[in-house]
Amino acid sequence: MELSRITATYAARSASAPTLLLPEIRGSRGAAIAARRRALSEWELANPGIDFDPEWFTQEILPGLASVKFSDIEATGMNKASASDVLRGKWTPHVSAWSALEEVAGASPPVSRLSRI
């Protein structure tokens, strides 16, 4: 009797398990993460010498994003979770996204950055 109760509990938990745990979902997420890492590596090779300065992002771009519609930030290619984290100052995006975010925020990058981005 104890075994059947444990089995029933496990089955109930399995039925409500997040879909992220399904093998096909994990596989597609893994592929997406790998593709993003490849894209970032390629960007970094194509843009040597670009400085990653989170303080500059926080001071120059982030304030301009406060008045921008969330959908406009998403239109730069950022997903909802990342856009939300950026707006809250919880996360600084990769420097490859800064040009698009500068444009949306209306920030003007320093002249030294304009020639490198």
Number of C-alpha atoms within 10 A of each C-alpha: 5 7 8 9 10 11 11 12 12 11 12 11 11 10 10 8 11 9 11 11 10 10 10 11 12 13 13 11 13 12 12 12 12 12 12 12 12 12 13 15 12 11 13 14 10 9 13 9 10 12 11 14 10 14 11 12 19 15 10 18 22 21 16 18 21 12 10 14 11 14 12 15 22 16 12 16 13 17 12 13 9 17 21 16 13 18 18 12 12 10 14 21 17 10 18 16 13 18 18 14 25 18 15 19 21 15 17 13 18 10 8 8 12 10 8 11 14
